[in-house]
Amino acid sequence: MNLDDLIIAWFCLLDDLLPTVTGEDALRQRGPQPTLADSEVLTREVVGMYLGLSQDKALFAYFRQHWTAFFPALAHLHRTTFVRQAANLWRVKERLWCAVRDTLLSYDPCAGYFIYRPQITGTIVLNTPFFARMKKVASTGGTANSKGSCSSSGTALGALPFEQYSNASSSRPPPCAPGKAAPGVRASRQHQQQLLACDFFTVETLRLQTLSVLFFIELGTRRVHLAGCTAKPTAQWVTQQARQLVWKLQEEWRVMRFLVHDRDSKFPRACDVVFASEEIKAILTPYRAPNANAYAERWVRSVREECLDQLLIINERHLKQVLTEYCQYYNSARPHQGIGQQIPALPNHHPGQGPVQRRDMLGGLLHDYSREAS
């Protein structure tokens, strides 16, 4: 499917699902109707995510330069108007994405999550009453009006051939056998020991300074590597932290093949080149999809709930000291359900048979229990 067909397909799908999501509730109680239809705004956001345009300015400039034939109203529209309208649709987006998920995805009980139905899209998206209206627009050269959705786009969206979609077939993928995971889940488990994930999170100090923390986590063992914290995470700083982690993995003879991180601008290309020199391939997560990096996001929740939310951080030095001690506790003392109640870093000594002793960490905020040698 080329980009023209992708825009048409998403526009048809969103325009049909939007009335079912909003129901009888009017989105605007007063004021004039916007120049752009809500379906057009949502379509541009979806296609922009597909193209890798995460900023509103770049998204607006791209569509205004290349797709005014599809969206004529963009030629006389200011960017702030488009941004405000997109921001005001945030509550509708939450319900709309659930409707899109139910339309294009099916739940596999064996896998425990939704899987994509690749050959059903053409039937669901385009064999709809709105698709029939768009075919009428293409044949008559008039304007279709679905509650004001197409009045601003005119005949542009109906200018491409539609007959190629008329014979789309609908089929579901064969279900997996009971008790077996889906192929994607099995593949991720097989390569879990070779997967790294990394992410940033921010911490506010007592003096109202924002500090950025970079960390890496091994998906197989749940072991966390604290890269560092800084007030200015420049490209040079991030690249240097990547080098230090690679050296550490070499010293420990640990073989990694993949690194998962988001598309944050804090991750420069030089960082991926450093890992590529050690045959570690960088995998970028989709836009606005934090669940794609779930292990890293879960660790951020743990460190906040168990440590940072209970303390007042004074400065960068204090934060590094606190996180270093917490990572030692997390790697050597805290059991994890995902790895069978084991700890990420196995101890070098065998547990003794003596009485149980408690070791306080972070001033008594955390506790580690172990047996003394008999």
C-alpha positions as CSV (number, residue, x, y, z in Angstrom):
1,M,0.0,0.0,0.0
2,N,1.5,3.3,-1.1
3,L,1.2,6.6,0.9
4,D,-1.8,7.8,-1.1
5,D,-3.8,4.7,-0.3
6,L,-2.7,4.8,3.3
7,I,-4.0,8.3,3.8
8,I,-7.3,7.3,2.2
9,A,-7.7,4.1,4.2
10,W,-7.1,5.8,7.6
11,F,-9.3,8.7,6.7
12,C,-12.2,6.4,5.8
13,L,-11.7,4.3,9.0
14,L,-11.5,7.3,11.3
15,D,-14.4,9.1,9.7
16,D,-16.6,6.1,10.1
17,L,-15.5,5.4,13.7
18,L,-15.7,9.0,15.0
19,P,-19.5,9.2,15.1
20,T,-19.7,5.9,16.9
21,V,-17.2,7.1,19.5
22,T,-18.7,10.5,20.2
23,G,-22.3,9.3,20.0
24,E,-24.9,12.0,20.5
25,D,-22.5,14.2,22.4
26,A,-21.5,17.3,20.5
27,L,-17.8,18.0,20.5
28,R,-18.3,21.7,20.4
29,Q,-21.1,23.5,22.3
30,R,-20.5,26.9,20.8
31,G,-18.5,28.9,18.4
32,P,-17.9,28.3,14.6
33,Q,-17.1,25.0,13.2
34,P,-13.3,24.5,12.5
35,T,-12.0,24.8,9.0
36,L,-10.4,21.3,9.2
37,A,-12.6,18.3,9.9
38,D,-11.7,16.3,13.0
39,S,-11.2,13.2,10.8
40,E,-8.6,15.1,8.8
41,V,-6.7,16.2,11.8
42,L,-6.6,12.7,13.2
43,T,-5.6,11.2,9.9
44,R,-2.6,13.6,9.6
45,E,-1.5,12.6,13.1
46,V,-1.7,8.9,12.4
47,V,0.2,9.2,9.0
48,G,2.7,11.5,10.7
49,M,3.5,8.8,13.3
50,Y,4.0,6.4,10.4
51,L,6.4,8.8,8.7
52,G,8.3,9.6,11.9
53,L,7.1,13.2,12.3
54,S,6.6,13.6,16.0
55,Q,6.6,17.4,16.2
56,D,3.5,19.4,15.3
57,K,5.6,21.9,13.4
58,A,7.2,19.3,11.1
59,L,3.9,17.5,10.7
60,F,2.1,20.6,9.6
61,A,4.9,21.8,7.3
62,Y,5.1,18.4,5.6
63,F,1.4,18.1,4.8
64,R,1.1,21.7,3.7
65,Q,4.0,21.2,1.3
66,H,3.1,17.8,-0.2
67,W,-0.6,17.1,0.4
68,T,-2.6,20.2,-0.2
69,A,-4.3,18.3,-3.0
70,F,-5.8,16.0,-0.3
71,F,-6.3,18.7,2.3
72,P,-6.9,22.1,0.5
73,A,-7.8,23.9,3.7
74,L,-4.1,23.7,4.9
75,A,-3.1,26.3,2.3
76,H,-4.9,29.1,4.3
77,L,-4.6,27.7,7.8
78,H,-2.2,28.8,10.6
79,R,-0.2,26.1,12.4
80,T,-1.4,27.1,15.8
81,T,-5.1,26.5,14.8
82,F,-4.2,22.9,13.7
83,V,-2.2,22.3,17.0
84,R,-5.1,23.6,19.2
85,Q,-7.6,21.5,17.4
86,A,-5.5,18.4,17.7
87,A,-4.9,19.0,21.4
88,N,-8.6,19.5,22.1
89,L,-9.3,16.0,20.6
90,W,-7.2,14.2,23.2
91,R,-10.2,12.7,25.1
92,V,-11.7,11.6,21.8
93,K,-8.4,10.0,20.8
94,E,-8.4,7.7,23.8
95,R,-11.8,6.2,22.9
96,L,-11.1,6.3,19.2
97,W,-7.8,4.3,19.4
98,C,-9.7,1.6,21.4
99,A,-12.3,1.4,18.6
100,V,-9.5,1.2,16.0
101,R,-7.9,-1.6,18.0
102,D,-11.1,-3.6,18.2
103,T,-11.6,-3.1,14.4
104,L,-8.2,-4.0,13.1
105,L,-7.0,-6.3,15.9
106,S,-8.2,-9.5,17.4
107,Y,-7.5,-10.9,20.8
108,D,-5.6,-14.1,20.9
109,P,-6.2,-15.9,24.3
110,C,-3.1,-18.1,23.8
111,A,-0.8,-15.1,23.4
112,G,-2.6,-12.9,25.9
113,Y,-2.6,-9.8,23.8
114,F,-4.0,-8.4,20.5
115,I,-2.6,-9.5,17.2
116,Y,-2.9,-7.8,13.8
117,R,-5.3,-9.1,11.2
118,P,-3.4,-8.3,8.0
119,Q,-5.9,-9.2,5.3
120,I,-9.0,-7.8,6.9
121,T,-8.1,-4.1,6.7
122,G,-9.3,-3.6,3.2
123,T,-12.7,-5.0,3.9
124,I,-13.3,-3.2,7.2
125,V,-11.7,0.2,6.2
126,L,-13.0,0.6,2.7
127,N,-16.2,-1.5,2.2
128,T,-18.2,1.0,4.3
129,P,-20.9,3.5,3.6
130,F,-18.3,6.3,3.7
131,F,-16.3,4.4,1.0
132,A,-19.4,4.3,-1.2
133,R,-19.8,8.1,-0.7
134,M,-16.1,8.7,-1.6
135,K,-16.6,6.6,-4.8
136,K,-19.5,8.8,-5.6
137,V,-17.3,11.9,-5.1
138,A,-14.7,10.4,-7.5
139,S,-17.3,9.7,-10.2
140,T,-19.4,12.9,-10.0
141,G,-16.7,15.4,-9.1
142,G,-19.0,16.7,-6.3
143,T,-18.4,17.0,-2.6
144,A,-19.3,14.5,0.0
145,N,-20.5,15.6,3.4
146,S,-20.4,13.2,6.3
147,K,-21.4,15.5,9.1
148,G,-19.1,18.2,7.8
149,S,-16.1,15.7,7.6
150,C,-15.4,16.1,3.9
151,S,-16.6,19.6,3.1
152,S,-13.1,21.0,3.5
153,S,-11.4,18.3,1.4
154,G,-13.6,18.6,-1.6
155,T,-13.0,16.1,-4.4
156,A,-9.3,15.6,-3.6
157,L,-9.7,12.5,-1.5
158,G,-11.8,10.8,-4.2
159,A,-9.4,11.5,-7.0
160,L,-7.5,8.2,-6.8
161,P,-8.8,4.8,-8.1
162,F,-10.9,2.8,-5.6
163,E,-11.6,-0.3,-7.6
164,Q,-8.5,-2.0,-6.4
165,Y,-10.0,-2.3,-2.9
166,S,-13.4,-3.7,-3.9
167,N,-12.3,-7.3,-3.9
168,A,-10.5,-7.2,-0.6
169,S,-10.8,-10.5,1.4
170,S,-11.3,-11.0,5.1
171,S,-9.5,-13.8,6.9
172,R,-8.2,-14.3,10.4
173,P,-4.8,-15.8,11.2
174,P,-5.0,-19.4,12.5
175,P,-5.1,-19.6,16.3
176,C,-2.2,-21.0,18.2
177,A,-2.3,-24.3,19.9
178,P,-3.6,-24.3,23.6
179,G,-0.8,-23.6,26.0
180,K,1.6,-22.3,23.4
181,A,2.7,-18.7,23.0
182,A,2.4,-16.8,19.7
183,P,5.5,-16.8,17.4
184,G,6.4,-13.2,18.4
185,V,6.3,-14.0,22.1
186,R,8.4,-17.2,21.6
187,A,11.0,-15.2,19.6
188,S,11.3,-12.5,22.2
189,R,11.7,-15.1,25.0
190,Q,14.4,-16.9,23.0
191,H,16.4,-13.7,22.5
192,Q,15.6,-12.2,25.9
193,Q,19.1,-13.0,27.3
194,Q,20.6,-10.9,24.4
195,L,18.3,-7.9,24.8
196,L,19.2,-4.5,26.4
197,A,16.8,-1.7,27.0
198,C,17.6,1.9,28.0
199,D,15.7,5.0,28.8
200,F,15.8,8.5,30.5
201,F,13.8,9.8,33.4
202,T,13.9,13.0,35.2
203,V,14.1,13.9,38.9
204,E,13.4,17.3,40.5
205,T,15.8,18.4,43.2
206,L,15.1,20.4,46.3
207,R,16.5,23.5,44.6
208,L,14.1,23.1,41.6
209,Q,16.8,21.7,39.3
210,T,15.8,19.0,36.7
211,L,18.2,16.1,36.5
212,S,18.1,13.5,33.7
213,V,19.0,9.9,34.6
214,L,20.2,7.4,32.0
215,F,20.0,3.7,32.7
216,F,20.3,0.3,31.0
217,I,18.5,-2.9,31.9
218,E,19.1,-6.5,30.8
219,L,15.8,-8.0,29.9
220,G,16.9,-11.6,30.6
221,T,18.2,-11.1,34.1
222,R,16.6,-7.7,35.0
223,R,20.0,-6.4,36.0
224,V,20.2,-2.6,35.9
225,H,23.2,-0.6,34.9
226,L,23.1,3.0,36.1
227,A,24.9,5.1,33.4
228,G,24.7,8.4,35.2
229,C,22.8,11.5,35.9
230,T,23.3,15.1,34.6
231,A,21.5,18.4,34.2
232,K,22.5,18.6,30.6
233,P,22.3,15.3,28.7
234,T,24.3,16.3,25.6
235,A,25.1,14.0,22.7
236,Q,28.7,13.7,23.8
237,W,27.7,12.7,27.4
238,V,25.2,10.1,26.2
239,T,27.8,8.6,23.8
240,Q,30.4,8.4,26.5
241,Q,28.0,6.6,28.8
242,A,27.4,4.1,25.9
243,R,31.1,3.5,25.6
244,Q,31.5,2.9,29.3
245,L,28.7,0.3,29.2
246,V,30.2,-1.5,26.2
247,W,33.5,-1.7,28.0
248,K,31.8,-3.0,31.1
249,L,30.0,-5.7,29.1
250,Q,33.3,-6.7,27.5
251,E,35.0,-7.1,30.9
252,E,32.1,-9.3,32.2
253,W,32.0,-11.3,28.9
254,R,28.4,-10.6,28.4
255,V,27.1,-10.9,24.9
256,M,24.3,-8.6,23.8
257,R,22.8,-8.3,20.3
258,F,19.9,-5.8,20.6
259,L,19.3,-2.5,22.3
260,V,15.8,-1.2,22.6
261,H,15.2,2.5,23.2
262,D,12.7,5.2,22.2
263,R,13.1,7.9,19.6
264,D,14.1,10.6,22.1
265,S,16.4,13.2,20.6
266,K,18.7,12.7,23.6
267,F,19.9,9.5,21.9
268,P,22.2,10.6,19.1
269,R,23.2,8.5,16.2
270,A,26.8,8.3,17.6
271,C,25.3,6.3,20.5
272,D,23.9,3.7,18.2
273,V,27.2,3.6,16.3
274,V,29.1,2.7,19.5
275,F,26.8,-0.3,20.1
276,A,26.9,-1.2,16.4
277,S,30.7,-1.5,16.7
278,E,30.1,-4.3,19.1
279,E,27.4,-5.9,16.9
280,I,24.6,-4.6,19.1
281,K,21.7,-3.5,16.9
282,A,19.6,-0.6,18.0
283,I,15.8,-1.1,17.8
284,L,13.7,2.0,18.0
285,T,10.2,1.8,19.6
286,P,7.2,3.3,17.8
287,Y,6.1,6.8,18.5
288,R,4.0,7.3,21.7
289,A,4.2,3.6,22.6
290,P,5.8,3.4,26.0
291,N,4.6,-0.2,26.3
292,A,7.1,-1.2,23.6
293,N,9.8,-0.5,26.2
294,A,7.9,-2.0,29.1
295,Y,10.8,-3.4,31.1
296,A,12.5,0.0,31.3
297,E,9.3,1.8,32.1
298,R,8.6,-0.7,34.9
299,W,12.0,-0.1,36.5
300,V,11.3,3.7,36.5
301,R,8.1,3.0,38.4
302,S,10.0,0.8,40.9
303,V,12.7,3.3,41.6
304,R,10.2,6.1,42.0
305,E,7.8,4.2,44.3
306,E,10.5,2.5,46.4
307,C,13.1,5.2,46.6
308,L,12.8,8.6,45.0
309,D,9.3,9.4,46.2
310,Q,10.4,8.8,49.8
311,L,13.4,11.1,49.7
312,L,14.3,14.8,49.0
313,I,17.1,15.0,46.5
314,I,19.5,17.9,47.1
315,N,21.7,17.9,44.1
316,E,23.3,15.8,41.4
317,R,25.9,14.2,43.7
318,H,23.2,13.2,46.2
319,L,21.0,11.7,43.4
320,K,23.9,9.6,42.0
321,Q,24.7,8.3,45.5
322,V,21.1,7.3,46.2
323,L,20.6,5.6,42.8
324,T,23.9,3.7,43.1
325,E,22.9,2.3,46.4
326,Y,19.4,1.5,45.1
327,C,20.8,-0.3,42.1
328,Q,23.0,-2.4,44.4
329,Y,19.9,-3.4,46.3
330,Y,17.9,-4.0,43.2
331,N,20.5,-6.2,41.6
332,S,21.7,-8.2,44.6
333,A,18.9,-8.3,47.1
334,R,15.5,-7.7,45.5
335,P,13.7,-10.8,44.1
336,H,11.7,-10.5,40.9
337,Q,8.6,-12.4,39.9
338,G,9.5,-12.3,36.2
339,I,12.6,-14.5,36.8
340,G,11.1,-16.9,39.3
341,Q,11.7,-14.9,42.5
342,Q,15.4,-14.8,41.8
343,I,17.8,-11.9,42.0
344,P,19.5,-10.4,38.9
345,A,23.1,-10.8,40.2
346,L,23.7,-14.1,41.8
347,P,25.8,-14.0,45.0
348,N,29.4,-15.3,45.0
349,H,29.0,-17.0,48.3
350,H,26.6,-19.7,49.5
351,P,24.0,-18.7,52.2
352,G,24.9,-19.6,55.7
353,Q,22.9,-21.6,58.2
354,G,23.1,-19.0,61.0
355,P,20.6,-16.6,62.3
356,V,18.9,-14.1,60.0
357,Q,20.4,-10.7,59.9
358,R,19.0,-7.4,58.6
359,R,21.0,-4.9,56.6
360,D,19.5,-1.4,56.3
361,M,20.0,0.5,53.1
362,L,19.4,4.1,52.2
363,G,19.1,5.0,55.9
364,G,16.6,2.3,56.7
365,L,14.3,2.9,53.8
366,L,15.1,-0.5,52.3
367,H,16.1,-3.7,54.1
368,D,18.1,-6.8,53.0
369,Y,17.8,-10.0,55.0
370,S,20.5,-12.8,54.9
371,R,21.8,-15.6,57.1
372,E,25.1,-15.5,58.8
373,A,27.7,-18.2,58.3
374,S,27.3,-20.9,60.9
